Amino acid sequence: MRSWAGLAAIGAGLVHLGIAAGSDPLALVLLTAAGAAEVLWGIVDLARPEASRGAAALGVLALLVGAQVVLLVAVGHAHATGAVTAAPVAPAAPVRSVLPPAGATAGAAVLDLIATAALALRLRRGSGAEPGPARFLVGTAAAALVVAAIAATSLAGTAVGAGHVH
């Protein structure tokens, strides 16, 4: 479980950076900052897990999850009320939606939720005995598979990945 928080944070950060690429200027700045912070924290967590522990990190991750839930509710409400409509068939200029793609935002929220839960479990357990090498490798491989599946699917729903689905 040691690597789950860091890998999930990196995955969420990459998805946030992908969403930022197709966003309006304000969302671009906010999502880029959140994505970069998640990627950096994930790297620190993987390199030095004892340095990234703490209630502050847990609080920030929980705040990110809450913000994304609010954003998903706003996206759902906008679609339900008809505030968001489909782009014209042949737009004269690229159309940028004010709201981020719901699927990608949900994927990032799930990854942040995984990171939050993994960090909370690690904080609850404290600094006990480290797992053996085999258990560590199996746990890291499982985390990488889960994060890669969610991040790749989420990135496919962004402006960055829209034309690159194979």
C-alpha positions as CSV (number, residue, x, y, z in Angstrom):
1,M,0.0,0.0,0.0
2,R,3.0,2.3,0.3
3,S,3.0,3.3,-3.4
4,W,-0.7,3.7,-3.9
5,A,-1.0,7.3,-2.7
6,G,1.9,8.6,-4.8
7,L,1.0,6.8,-8.0
8,A,-2.7,7.8,-7.7
9,A,-1.7,11.4,-7.1
10,I,0.6,11.4,-10.1
11,G,-2.3,9.9,-12.2
12,A,-4.8,12.5,-11.0
13,G,-2.2,15.3,-11.7
14,L,-1.7,14.1,-15.2
15,V,-5.5,14.0,-15.8
16,H,-5.8,17.5,-14.4
17,L,-3.1,18.7,-16.7
18,G,-4.9,17.1,-19.6
19,I,-8.1,18.8,-18.7
20,A,-6.3,22.1,-18.3
21,A,-5.1,21.9,-21.9
22,G,-8.6,22.4,-23.3
23,S,-9.9,24.8,-20.7
24,D,-10.6,28.5,-20.5
25,P,-7.8,30.7,-19.1
26,L,-9.0,30.7,-15.5
27,A,-9.5,27.0,-15.4
28,L,-6.2,26.5,-17.2
29,V,-4.3,28.2,-14.4
30,L,-6.2,26.5,-11.6
31,L,-6.0,23.0,-13.1
32,T,-2.4,23.4,-14.1
33,A,-1.5,24.4,-10.5
34,A,-3.5,21.5,-9.0
35,G,-2.1,19.0,-11.5
36,A,1.5,20.1,-11.0
37,A,1.1,20.1,-7.3
38,E,-0.3,16.5,-7.4
39,V,2.4,15.3,-9.6
40,L,5.2,16.8,-7.4
41,W,3.6,15.5,-4.2
42,G,3.2,12.0,-5.8
43,I,6.9,12.0,-6.7
44,V,7.9,13.1,-3.2
45,D,5.6,10.5,-1.7
46,L,7.2,7.7,-3.8
47,A,10.7,8.9,-3.1
48,R,10.3,9.7,0.6
49,P,7.0,8.5,2.0
50,E,7.8,9.6,5.5
51,A,8.2,13.2,4.3
52,S,4.8,13.3,2.6
53,R,2.8,12.1,5.6
54,G,0.7,14.4,7.6
55,A,-2.7,15.7,8.2
56,A,-2.0,18.7,5.9
57,A,-1.4,16.4,2.9
58,L,-4.5,14.4,3.8
59,G,-6.6,17.6,4.1
60,V,-5.4,18.9,0.8
61,L,-6.3,15.6,-1.0
62,A,-9.7,15.5,0.7
63,L,-10.3,19.1,-0.4
64,L,-9.4,18.2,-4.0
65,V,-11.9,15.4,-3.9
66,G,-14.6,17.6,-2.5
67,A,-13.9,20.3,-5.1
68,Q,-14.2,17.8,-7.9
69,V,-17.5,16.4,-6.5
70,V,-18.8,20.0,-6.5
71,L,-17.5,20.5,-10.1
72,L,-19.2,17.2,-11.2
73,V,-22.5,18.3,-9.7
74,A,-22.2,21.6,-11.6
75,V,-21.5,19.9,-14.9
76,G,-24.4,17.6,-14.3
77,H,-26.7,20.5,-13.5
78,A,-25.5,22.4,-16.6
79,H,-26.3,19.5,-18.8
80,A,-29.6,18.8,-17.2
81,T,-30.8,22.4,-17.5
82,G,-29.5,22.8,-21.1
83,A,-26.9,25.4,-20.3
84,V,-24.4,23.3,-22.2
85,T,-25.2,22.6,-25.8
86,A,-23.4,20.8,-28.5
87,A,-21.0,22.7,-30.7
88,P,-22.1,23.7,-34.2
89,V,-21.3,21.2,-37.0
90,A,-18.6,23.3,-38.5
91,P,-17.4,26.0,-36.0
92,A,-15.5,28.9,-37.4
93,A,-13.1,28.9,-34.4
94,P,-12.4,26.3,-31.8
95,V,-15.1,26.2,-29.2
96,R,-13.9,25.9,-25.6
97,S,-16.3,24.7,-23.0
98,V,-16.3,26.6,-19.7
99,L,-17.0,23.3,-17.9
100,P,-14.5,20.4,-17.9
101,P,-15.3,17.0,-19.3
102,A,-17.3,15.1,-16.7
103,G,-15.6,11.7,-17.4
104,A,-12.1,13.1,-17.0
105,T,-13.1,15.0,-13.9
106,A,-14.6,11.9,-12.4
107,G,-11.5,9.9,-13.2
108,A,-9.3,12.5,-11.5
109,A,-11.7,12.5,-8.5
110,V,-11.5,8.7,-8.2
111,L,-7.7,8.9,-8.3
112,D,-7.6,11.6,-5.7
113,L,-10.0,9.5,-3.6
114,I,-7.6,6.5,-3.9
115,A,-4.7,8.7,-2.9
116,T,-6.6,10.1,0.1
117,A,-7.7,6.6,1.3
118,A,-4.2,5.2,0.9
119,L,-2.6,8.1,2.8
120,A,-5.2,7.8,5.5
121,L,-4.5,4.1,5.9
122,R,-0.8,4.7,6.0
123,L,-1.3,7.4,8.7
124,R,-3.5,5.2,10.7
125,R,-1.1,2.3,10.6
126,G,1.9,4.5,11.5
127,S,5.5,3.5,10.8
128,G,5.4,-0.2,11.2
129,A,7.5,-2.8,9.6
130,E,8.0,-2.4,5.8
131,P,6.6,-5.0,3.6
132,G,8.9,-7.6,2.0
133,P,10.3,-7.1,-1.5
134,A,7.8,-9.4,-3.1
135,R,4.8,-7.9,-1.4
136,F,6.0,-4.4,-2.2
137,L,6.5,-5.3,-5.9
138,V,3.0,-6.9,-6.2
139,G,1.4,-3.9,-4.4
140,T,3.2,-1.4,-6.7
141,A,2.3,-3.3,-9.8
142,A,-1.3,-3.5,-8.8
143,A,-1.3,0.3,-8.1
144,A,0.3,1.0,-11.4
145,L,-2.3,-1.1,-13.3
146,V,-5.3,0.6,-11.5
147,V,-3.9,4.1,-11.9
148,A,-2.9,3.5,-15.6
149,A,-6.4,2.2,-16.4
150,I,-8.2,5.1,-14.8
151,A,-5.8,7.8,-16.0
152,A,-5.7,6.5,-19.6
153,T,-9.5,6.3,-19.8
154,S,-9.9,9.8,-18.2
155,L,-7.3,11.3,-20.5
156,A,-9.1,10.0,-23.6
157,G,-12.0,12.2,-22.6
158,T,-9.9,15.4,-22.6
159,A,-8.9,17.7,-25.5
160,V,-5.4,16.2,-25.3
161,G,-6.5,12.6,-25.7
162,A,-9.6,13.1,-27.9
163,G,-7.9,12.5,-31.2
164,H,-5.5,9.8,-30.0
165,V,-7.7,7.0,-29.0
166,H,-6.6,3.8,-30.7
